[in-house]
Amino acid sequence: MDLSRAAAEACDAADPLAGFRDRFAGAGTDGLLYLDGNSLGRMPVATPAVLARAVAEEWGRGLVGSWRGWIGQAARVGDLLATGVLGARPGEVLVSDSTTVDLFKLLVAAADARPGRDVLVCCADDFPTDRYVVAGVAQARGMTVREVPADIDEGLDAGVLAGALDGRVAVVVLSAVAYRSGALVDVRQLTGLARDAGALVVWDLSHAAGAVPVDLAANGVDLAVGCTYKYLNGGPGAPAFLYVRKELQEQLRQPIWGWFGQRDQFAMGPVYDPVPGVERFAVGTPPVLATVAVEVGAALVAEAGVDRLAAKGRGLGELAVALADAWLAPHGVALASPRDPARRGSHVTLAHPRAWQLTQALVDRGVVPDFRTPDRVRLGLAPLYTRSVDVWDAMACARDVLATGAHEGYPAERARVT
């Protein structure tokens, strides 16, 4: 691979997605090399105006009359995510609550659908909230948790998961892309393993949606959740989404019985009777304004096309890995993600004994990655607005910091929040 900056510029000149960069606030004008899109995506340029219109016209002038349009918003934006991002069918995705709450809802519903089974399975290296929810549900129901081990860099091995599956397992909770390393699993294969054991799988798509194809229908996925503020650019605290395969919807009843999941909700009936379809997984009054922002970001991803975004993300990742090998490895940096680009999502993780100090030094120089324990620097290469020259310049900065020892003057430990 040609590692010159000129080669990176040539790659950007040929990028069919290059025009999307100008549709994000600050991209190219704020001076940042923003490589944290896997934590919080940049704001689309269109979002403030769309929000302002919703505030001024729908809320300000329409007032309660605007609920005629708002009532169906969560399902409408869910359909956009289904068909434009997730490879699902209309009527299978709902924008709702947070990822944690959605995971709780689907996990309990799935466990109820497997009576007589008393084991929940999750990955020991999964994102903490997923493991916490699994543990909490297990404790409340008197179930047992099996945490399957996974390599911190290479991710979950299918054989290891298979060894944890038997007739006691009710539900498996897994992530399509590992939050720490970016390791990408074979969703179809692992779903099939669980199904053969009679279990349901709830997939966390938080680091996958908008970055890699998940093809929920083609892969036979039953249940999934995910956030919208990373690659979907919905904004901080944006509501999450949940997916329930259409054939399962009438069989499942989620544990939080709220009026937005009720049949004929404005009849204010005395008995909870969930509405048919995916909207039975709604709970209370939805966050209308926040969902407006989600729709803007999701529409951009759908317009760009997930396959094209994934291809660009792989290219950016390959460049980052090649530069790390050439420039950073001599300074003690090691790749902490799968080396095969087909086994990575759209972020690359690097390990260094002073990763926290390196992260601080980079941020002070206008390069924004993020840190993950124990000693990892994550580079979130959001393909909608990240260029090859951004990766080149960021890695050159990291090389210079390490070569000069500039990071050594920073605190060795993260400040504790009190």
BASE-732929 format. One record per residue (C-alpha): residue number from 1; x, y, z. Coordinates in Angstrom, 1 decimal. Layout:
N
n->NUM; x->X; y->Y; z->Z
...
***
This chain:
418
n->1; x->0.0; y->0.0; z->0.0
n->2; x->1.2; y->3.5; z->-0.9
n->3; x->1.4; y->5.3; z->2.5
n->4; x->2.1; y->8.8; z->1.1
n->5; x->-0.3; y->11.6; z->1.8
n->6; x->-0.6; y->12.1; z->-1.9
n->7; x->-2.0; y->8.6; z->-2.2
n->8; x->-4.6; y->9.4; z->0.5
n->9; x->-5.6; y->12.6; z->-1.3
n->10; x->-6.0; y->10.6; z->-4.5
n->11; x->-8.3; y->8.1; z->-2.7
n->12; x->-10.4; y->11.0; z->-1.4
n->13; x->-10.7; y->12.5; z->-4.9
n->14; x->-12.1; y->9.2; z->-6.2
n->15; x->-14.5; y->8.7; z->-3.2
n->16; x->-18.1; y->8.4; z->-4.4
n->17; x->-19.3; y->9.4; z->-0.9
n->18; x->-17.1; y->12.6; z->-0.7
n->19; x->-20.1; y->14.9; z->-1.1
n->20; x->-21.6; y->13.8; z->2.2
n->21; x->-18.8; y->15.4; z->4.2
n->22; x->-20.2; y->18.9; z->3.5
n->23; x->-23.5; y->17.8; z->4.9
n->24; x->-22.1; y->17.6; z->8.4
n->25; x->-21.5; y->20.6; z->10.7
n->26; x->-17.8; y->21.3; z->11.3
n->27; x->-16.4; y->18.7; z->9.0
n->28; x->-13.6; y->20.4; z->7.3
n->29; x->-14.1; y->23.8; z->9.1
n->30; x->-13.6; y->23.1; z->12.8
n->31; x->-10.0; y->22.1; z->12.5
n->32; x->-10.6; y->18.7; z->14.2
n->33; x->-9.6; y->15.3; z->13.0
n->34; x->-12.7; y->13.8; z->14.5
n->35; x->-12.2; y->10.0; z->14.9
n->36; x->-14.8; y->9.4; z->17.6
n->37; x->-17.9; y->9.0; z->15.4
n->38; x->-18.3; y->5.5; z->16.9
n->39; x->-19.2; y->7.3; z->20.2
n->40; x->-21.0; y->10.4; z->19.0
n->41; x->-21.6; y->11.1; z->15.3
n->42; x->-21.2; y->14.6; z->13.9
n->43; x->-24.4; y->16.7; z->13.5
n->44; x->-25.9; y->16.8; z->10.1
n->45; x->-26.1; y->20.4; z->8.7
n->46; x->-29.9; y->19.9; z->8.1
n->47; x->-30.7; y->19.0; z->11.7
n->48; x->-31.0; y->22.4; z->13.3
n->49; x->-33.4; y->23.7; z->10.7
n->50; x->-35.5; y->20.6; z->10.9
n->51; x->-35.6; y->20.8; z->14.6
n->52; x->-36.4; y->24.5; z->14.5
n->53; x->-39.3; y->23.9; z->12.2
n->54; x->-40.7; y->21.1; z->14.5
n->55; x->-40.4; y->23.4; z->17.5
n->56; x->-41.8; y->26.6; z->15.9
n->57; x->-44.5; y->25.1; z->13.7
n->58; x->-45.5; y->21.7; z->15.0
n->59; x->-45.1; y->22.5; z->18.7
n->60; x->-45.3; y->26.3; z->18.7
n->61; x->-48.3; y->26.7; z->16.4
n->62; x->-49.7; y->23.2; z->16.1
n->63; x->-49.7; y->22.5; z->19.8
n->64; x->-51.7; y->19.4; z->20.7
n->65; x->-53.1; y->19.1; z->17.2
n->66; x->-49.7; y->18.1; z->15.9
n->67; x->-50.1; y->14.7; z->17.7
n->68; x->-51.9; y->13.6; z->14.5
n->69; x->-48.5; y->13.5; z->12.9
n->70; x->-46.5; y->12.6; z->15.9
n->71; x->-48.4; y->9.5; z->16.9
n->72; x->-47.0; y->7.4; z->14.0
n->73; x->-43.5; y->9.0; z->14.1
n->74; x->-41.7; y->6.2; z->15.9
n->75; x->-43.0; y->3.5; z->13.5
n->76; x->-42.4; y->5.7; z->10.4
n->77; x->-38.8; y->6.4; z->11.3
n->78; x->-38.5; y->2.8; z->12.3
n->79; x->-39.5; y->1.8; z->8.8
n->80; x->-36.8; y->4.2; z->7.4
n->81; x->-34.2; y->2.4; z->9.6
n->82; x->-35.6; y->-1.0; z->8.6
n->83; x->-35.5; y->-0.6; z->4.9
n->84; x->-32.6; y->1.9; z->4.5
n->85; x->-30.2; y->0.7; z->7.2
n->86; x->-31.0; y->-2.6; z->8.8
n->87; x->-32.1; y->-4.9; z->6.0
n->88; x->-35.5; y->-5.5; z->7.7
n->89; x->-39.1; y->-5.2; z->6.5
n->90; x->-41.5; y->-2.3; z->7.2
n->91; x->-43.3; y->-2.9; z->10.5
n->92; x->-40.4; y->-4.6; z->12.2
n->93; x->-38.4; y->-1.6; z->13.7
n->94; x->-39.6; y->1.0; z->16.2
n->95; x->-37.7; y->4.0; z->17.6
n->96; x->-38.1; y->3.8; z->21.3
n->97; x->-36.5; y->4.5; z->24.7
n->98; x->-32.8; y->3.9; z->25.2
n->99; x->-30.7; y->0.9; z->24.1
n->100; x->-30.6; y->-0.3; z->27.7
n->101; x->-34.4; y->-0.1; z->28.1
n->102; x->-35.1; y->-1.7; z->24.8
n->103; x->-32.7; y->-4.6; z->25.6
n->104; x->-34.5; y->-5.1; z->28.9
n->105; x->-37.8; y->-5.2; z->27.2
n->106; x->-36.8; y->-7.7; z->24.5
n->107; x->-34.8; y->-9.9; z->26.9
n->108; x->-37.7; y->-10.3; z->29.3
n->109; x->-40.1; y->-10.9; z->26.4
n->110; x->-37.8; y->-13.5; z->24.9
n->111; x->-37.2; y->-15.3; z->28.2
n->112; x->-41.0; y->-15.5; z->28.7
n->113; x->-41.2; y->-17.1; z->25.3
n->114; x->-38.9; y->-19.9; z->26.4
n->115; x->-40.6; y->-21.3; z->29.6
n->116; x->-38.7; y->-24.0; z->31.5
n->117; x->-35.3; y->-22.7; z->30.4
n->118; x->-33.3; y->-21.0; z->33.2
n->119; x->-30.1; y->-19.8; z->31.6
n->120; x->-29.2; y->-16.5; z->29.9
n->121; x->-26.0; y->-16.3; z->27.8
n->122; x->-23.9; y->-13.2; z->27.1
n->123; x->-20.3; y->-12.4; z->26.2
n->124; x->-17.9; y->-11.6; z->29.0
n->125; x->-16.3; y->-8.8; z->26.9
n->126; x->-19.6; y->-7.2; z->25.8
n->127; x->-20.5; y->-3.6; z->26.5
n->128; x->-21.2; y->-3.3; z->30.3
n->129; x->-24.8; y->-2.2; z->30.0
n->130; x->-25.6; y->-5.4; z->28.1
n->131; x->-24.0; y->-7.5; z->30.8
n->132; x->-25.7; y->-5.5; z->33.6
n->133; x->-29.1; y->-5.9; z->32.0
n->134; x->-28.6; y->-9.7; z->31.6
n->135; x->-27.5; y->-10.0; z->35.2
n->136; x->-30.4; y->-8.0; z->36.5
n->137; x->-33.0; y->-9.9; z->34.6
n->138; x->-31.4; y->-13.2; z->35.7
n->139; x->-31.4; y->-12.1; z->39.4
n->140; x->-35.0; y->-11.0; z->39.2
n->141; x->-36.2; y->-14.2; z->37.6
n->142; x->-34.0; y->-16.7; z->39.5
n->143; x->-32.1; y->-17.6; z->36.3
n->144; x->-28.4; y->-18.3; z->35.8
n->145; x->-26.0; y->-16.3; z->33.6
n->146; x->-23.4; y->-17.9; z->31.5
n->147; x->-20.8; y->-15.4; z->30.3
n->148; x->-18.8; y->-16.8; z->27.4
n->149; x->-15.2; y->-15.7; z->27.1
n->150; x->-14.0; y->-13.7; z->24.1
n->151; x->-10.6; y->-12.5; z->23.0
n->152; x->-10.3; y->-8.8; z->23.9
n->153; x->-9.0; y->-8.1; z->20.4
n->154; x->-10.3; y->-10.8; z->18.1
n->155; x->-13.8; y->-11.1; z->19.5
n->156; x->-16.1; y->-14.0; z->20.1
n->157; x->-15.3; y->-17.4; z->18.7
n->158; x->-18.3; y->-19.4; z->17.3
n->159; x->-17.0; y->-22.6; z->18.8
n->160; x->-16.8; y->-21.1; z->22.2
n->161; x->-20.4; y->-19.9; z->22.0
n->162; x->-21.6; y->-23.3; z->20.7
n->163; x->-20.0; y->-24.9; z->23.8
n->164; x->-22.2; y->-22.8; z->26.0
n->165; x->-25.5; y->-23.6; z->24.4
n->166; x->-27.8; y->-26.4; z->25.5
n->167; x->-31.5; y->-27.1; z->26.3
n->168; x->-31.4; y->-24.8; z->29.4
n->169; x->-30.5; y->-21.6; z->27.5
n->170; x->-33.5; y->-19.3; z->26.9
n->171; x->-31.9; y->-16.2; z->25.4
n->172; x->-28.5; y->-15.1; z->24.1
n->173; x->-27.4; y->-11.5; z->24.1
n->174; x->-24.6; y->-10.6; z->21.7
n->175; x->-23.1; y->-7.6; z->19.9
n->176; x->-22.6; y->-7.6; z->16.1
n->177; x->-19.5; y->-5.4; z->16.5
n->178; x->-17.4; y->-5.5; z->19.7
n->179; x->-17.4; y->-2.1; z->21.3
n->180; x->-13.7; y->-2.3; z->22.3
n->181; x->-11.9; y->-3.9; z->19.4
n->182; x->-14.4; y->-3.5; z->16.5
n->183; x->-14.4; y->-7.2; z->16.0
n->184; x->-17.3; y->-8.2; z->13.7
n->185; x->-19.0; y->-11.5; z->14.2
n->186; x->-20.9; y->-13.7; z->11.7
n->187; x->-24.5; y->-12.8; z->12.7
n->188; x->-26.1; y->-15.5; z->10.5
n->189; x->-23.8; y->-18.2; z->11.9
n->190; x->-24.2; y->-17.3; z->15.6
n->191; x->-28.0; y->-16.8; z->15.2
n->192; x->-28.2; y->-20.3; z->13.7
n->193; x->-26.2; y->-21.9; z->16.5
n->194; x->-28.6; y->-20.4; z->19.1
n->195; x->-31.7; y->-21.4; z->17.1
n->196; x->-30.5; y->-24.9; z->16.8
n->197; x->-30.3; y->-25.0; z->20.6
n->198; x->-33.9; y->-23.7; z->20.8
n->199; x->-32.8; y->-20.2; z->22.1
n->200; x->-33.5; y->-16.7; z->20.9
n->201; x->-30.8; y->-14.1; z->20.3
n->202; x->-31.1; y->-10.4; z->21.0
n->203; x->-28.5; y->-8.6; z->19.0
n->204; x->-27.0; y->-5.3; z->20.0
n->205; x->-26.3; y->-3.3; z->16.8
n->206; x->-25.0; y->-0.1; z->18.4
n->207; x->-21.6; y->-0.3; z->16.8
n->208; x->-22.9; y->-1.8; z->13.5
n->209; x->-26.0; y->0.1; z->12.4
n->210; x->-25.0; y->2.6; z->9.7
n->211; x->-21.4; y->1.3; z->9.4
n->212; x->-21.7; y->-2.4; z->8.3
n->213; x->-24.5; y->-4.4; z->6.7
n->214; x->-26.5; y->-6.4; z->9.2
n->215; x->-29.2; y->-7.7; z->6.9
n->216; x->-31.6; y->-8.7; z->9.6
n->217; x->-34.1; y->-10.5; z->7.4
n->218; x->-31.5; y->-12.3; z->5.3
n->219; x->-29.6; y->-13.4; z->8.4
n->220; x->-32.7; y->-14.8; z->10.1
n->221; x->-32.4; y->-12.4; z->13.1
n->222; x->-35.3; y->-12.5; z->15.6
n->223; x->-34.6; y->-9.6; z->17.9
n->224; x->-32.2; y->-6.6; z->17.9
n->225; x->-31.6; y->-3.2; z->19.6
n->226; x->-29.3; y->-0.4; z->18.8
n->227; x->-28.5; y->3.3; z->19.4
n->228; x->-28.9; y->6.1; z->16.9
n->229; x->-26.2; y->8.6; z->18.1
n->230; x->-23.1; y->6.9; z->16.7
n->231; x->-23.0; y->6.2; z->13.0
n->232; x->-26.6; y->7.3; z->12.6
n->233; x->-25.9; y->10.8; z->13.8
n->234; x->-29.0; y->11.3; z->15.8
n->235; x->-27.4; y->13.4; z->18.5
n->236; x->-26.5; y->12.9; z->22.1
n->237; x->-29.1; y->10.9; z->24.0
n->238; x->-31.0; y->10.2; z->20.8
n->239; x->-33.6; y->7.5; z->21.3
n->240; x->-32.7; y->3.9; z->20.4
n->241; x->-34.4; y->1.4; z->18.1
n->242; x->-35.7; y->-2.1; z->18.5
n->243; x->-36.3; y->-4.8; z->16.0
n->244; x->-38.7; y->-7.7; z->16.3
n->245; x->-39.2; y->-10.2; z->13.4
n->246; x->-42.8; y->-9.9; z->12.2
n->247; x->-43.5; y->-13.6; z->12.8
n->248; x->-42.6; y->-13.2; z->16.5
n->249; x->-44.4; y->-10.0; z->17.3
n->250; x->-47.8; y->-11.5; z->18.3
n->251; x->-46.0; y->-14.2; z->20.5
n->252; x->-44.1; y->-11.7; z->22.6
n->253; x->-45.3; y->-9.4; z->25.4
n->254; x->-42.8; y->-7.0; z->26.8
n->255; x->-42.7; y->-6.3; z->30.5
n->256; x->-43.3; y->-2.5; z->30.6
n->257; x->-47.0; y->-2.1; z->29.9
n->258; x->-47.4; y->1.5; z->28.8
n->259; x->-50.2; y->3.3; z->27.1
n->260; x->-48.4; y->3.8; z->23.8
n->261; x->-48.3; y->0.1; z->23.4
n->262; x->-52.0; y->-0.3; z->24.1
n->263; x->-54.7; y->-1.1; z->21.6
n->264; x->-56.9; y->1.9; z->21.0
n->265; x->-54.9; y->3.9; z->23.4
n->266; x->-57.2; y->6.9; z->23.6
n->267; x->-60.1; y->4.8; z->24.8
n->268; x->-58.2; y->4.7; z->28.1
n->269; x->-59.4; y->1.2; z->28.8
n->270; x->-59.0; y->-0.4; z->32.2
n->271; x->-57.1; y->-3.5; z->31.0
n->272; x->-53.8; y->-3.6; z->29.1
n->273; x->-54.3; y->-5.1; z->25.6
n->274; x->-51.2; y->-4.7; z->23.4
n->275; x->-51.7; y->-3.4; z->19.9
n->276; x->-50.8; y->-5.8; z->17.1
n->277; x->-47.4; y->-5.3; z->15.5
n->278; x->-44.1; y->-3.8; z->16.5
n->279; x->-45.8; y->-0.8; z->18.2
n->280; x->-46.7; y->-3.2; z->21.1
n->281; x->-43.1; y->-2.7; z->22.2
n->282; x->-43.6; y->1.0; z->22.8
n->283; x->-44.1; y->2.3; z->26.3
n->284; x->-44.8; y->5.9; z->27.2
n->285; x->-45.0; y->9.2; z->25.3
n->286; x->-42.1; y->9.2; z->22.8
n->287; x->-39.4; y->11.9; z->22.5
n->288; x->-40.8; y->13.6; z->19.4
n->289; x->-38.1; y->16.3; z->18.9
n->290; x->-35.2; y->13.8; z->19.4
n->291; x->-36.8; y->11.5; z->16.9
n->292; x->-36.9; y->14.3; z->14.4
n->293; x->-33.1; y->14.5; z->14.6
n->294; x->-32.8; y->10.7; z->14.3
n->295; x->-34.8; y->10.8; z->11.0
n->296; x->-32.4; y->13.3; z->9.5
n->297; x->-29.3; y->11.2; z->10.3
n->298; x->-30.9; y->7.9; z->9.3
n->299; x->-32.0; y->9.4; z->5.9
n->300; x->-28.4; y->10.4; z->5.2
n->301; x->-27.2; y->6.8; z->5.9
n->302; x->-29.9; y->5.4; z->3.7
n->303; x->-29.1; y->7.8; z->0.9
n->304; x->-25.4; y->6.9; z->1.0
n->305; x->-26.1; y->3.1; z->1.2
n->306; x->-24.8; y->0.8; z->3.9
n->307; x->-22.8; y->-1.3; z->1.5
n->308; x->-20.9; y->1.7; z->0.1
n->309; x->-20.4; y->3.0; z->3.7
n->310; x->-19.0; y->-0.4; z->4.7
n->311; x->-16.6; y->-0.5; z->1.8
n->312; x->-15.3; y->2.9; z->2.5
n->313; x->-15.0; y->2.1; z->6.2
n->314; x->-12.9; y->-1.0; z->5.4
n->315; x->-10.6; y->1.2; z->3.3
n->316; x->-10.1; y->3.7; z->6.0
n->317; x->-9.4; y->1.0; z->8.5
n->318; x->-6.9; y->-0.7; z->6.2
n->319; x->-5.1; y->2.7; z->5.9
n->320; x->-5.1; y->3.2; z->9.7
n->321; x->-3.7; y->-0.3; z->10.3
n->322; x->-1.0; y->0.1; z->7.7
n->323; x->0.1; y->3.4; z->9.1
n->324; x->0.1; y->2.0; z->12.6
n->325; x->2.3; y->-0.8; z->11.5
n->326; x->4.7; y->1.5; z->9.7
n->327; x->4.8; y->4.4; z->12.1
n->328; x->3.5; y->3.5; z->15.5
n->329; x->4.6; y->-0.1; z->16.1
n->330; x->8.3; y->1.1; z->16.6
n->331; x->7.0; y->3.1; z->19.6
n->332; x->5.2; y->0.2; z->21.3
n->333; x->1.8; y->0.4; z->19.6
n->334; x->0.1; y->-2.9; z->18.7
n->335; x->-3.1; y->-3.5; z->16.7
n->336; x->-5.9; y->-4.4; z->19.1
n->337; x->-8.5; y->-5.2; z->16.4
n->338; x->-8.8; y->-8.1; z->13.9
n->339; x->-6.3; y->-7.6; z->11.2
n->340; x->-8.6; y->-9.0; z->8.5
n->341; x->-10.7; y->-6.0; z->7.4
n->342; x->-13.7; y->-8.3; z->6.7
n->343; x->-13.7; y->-9.1; z->10.5
n->344; x->-13.8; y->-5.4; z->11.6
n->345; x->-16.6; y->-2.9; z->11.9
n->346; x->-15.7; y->0.7; z->11.2
n->347; x->-13.4; y->1.4; z->14.1
n->348; x->-9.8; y->0.3; z->14.7
n->349; x->-8.3; y->0.0; z->18.1
n->350; x->-4.7; y->0.3; z->19.1
n->351; x->-3.0; y->-0.8; z->22.3
n->352; x->-0.2; y->1.1; z->24.1
n->353; x->0.9; y->1.0; z->27.7
n->354; x->0.3; y->4.7; z->28.0
n->355; x->-2.9; y->4.8; z->25.9
n->356; x->-4.7; y->7.2; z->28.3
n->357; x->-1.8; y->9.7; z->28.1
n->358; x->-1.6; y->9.3; z->24.3
n->359; x->-5.3; y->10.0; z->24.0
n->360; x->-5.0; y->13.2; z->26.0
n->361; x->-2.0; y->14.4; z->24.0
n->362; x->-3.9; y->13.8; z->20.7
n->363; x->-7.0; y->15.6; z->21.8
n->364; x->-4.9; y->18.6; z->22.8
n->365; x->-3.5; y->18.6; z->19.2
n->366; x->-6.9; y->18.5; z->17.5
n->367; x->-7.1; y->14.7; z->17.0
n->368; x->-10.2; y->13.2; z->18.7
n->369; x->-10.1; y->9.5; z->19.3
n->370; x->-11.4; y->7.9; z->22.5
n->371; x->-9.9; y->5.6; z->25.2
n->372; x->-11.1; y->2.2; z->26.4
n->373; x->-9.7; y->0.2; z->29.2
n->374; x->-7.3; y->-1.3; z->29.9
n->375; x->-4.9; y->0.4; z->27.4
n->376; x->-6.7; y->1.0; z->24.2
n->377; x->-7.1; y->4.0; z->21.8
n->378; x->-10.1; y->3.6; z->19.5
n->379; x->-10.3; y->5.3; z->16.1
n->380; x->-13.9; y->5.7; z->15.0
n->381; x->-13.7; y->6.1; z->11.2
n->382; x->-17.2; y->7.2; z->10.4
n->383; x->-17.3; y->6.8; z->6.6
n->384; x->-19.9; y->9.5; z->5.9
n->385; x->-17.5; y->12.3; z->6.7
n->386; x->-14.1; y->10.9; z->7.4
n->387; x->-11.5; y->11.2; z->4.7
n->388; x->-8.3; y->9.2; z->4.0
n->389; x->-6.2; y->12.3; z->4.6
n->390; x->-7.9; y->12.7; z->8.0
n->391; x->-6.6; y->9.2; z->8.9
n->392; x->-3.2; y->10.0; z->7.5
n->393; x->-2.9; y->13.3; z->9.4
n->394; x->-4.1; y->11.8; z->12.7
n->395; x->-1.7; y->8.9; z->12.5
n->396; x->1.2; y->11.3; z->11.6
n->397; x->0.3; y->13.3; z->14.7
n->398; x->0.3; y->10.2; z->16.8
n->399; x->3.7; y->9.3; z->15.4
n->400; x->5.1; y->12.7; z->16.3
n->401; x->3.6; y->12.6; z->19.8
n->402; x->5.2; y->9.2; z->20.5
n->403; x->8.5; y->10.0; z->18.9
n->404; x->8.9; y->13.2; z->21.0
n->405; x->7.5; y->11.7; z->24.2
n->406; x->5.0; y->14.5; z->24.4
n->407; x->2.4; y->12.2; z->25.9
n->408; x->4.5; y->11.4; z->28.9
n->409; x->3.7; y->14.8; z->30.5
n->410; x->0.1; y->14.0; z->30.8
n->411; x->-1.6; y->12.3; z->33.9
n->412; x->-1.2; y->8.6; z->33.9
n->413; x->-4.6; y->7.9; z->35.3
n->414; x->-8.1; y->9.2; z->34.4
n->415; x->-9.5; y->11.8; z->36.8
n->416; x->-12.2; y->10.3; z->38.9
n->417; x->-15.7; y->12.0; z->38.9
n->418; x->-16.8; y->12.7; z->42.4
***
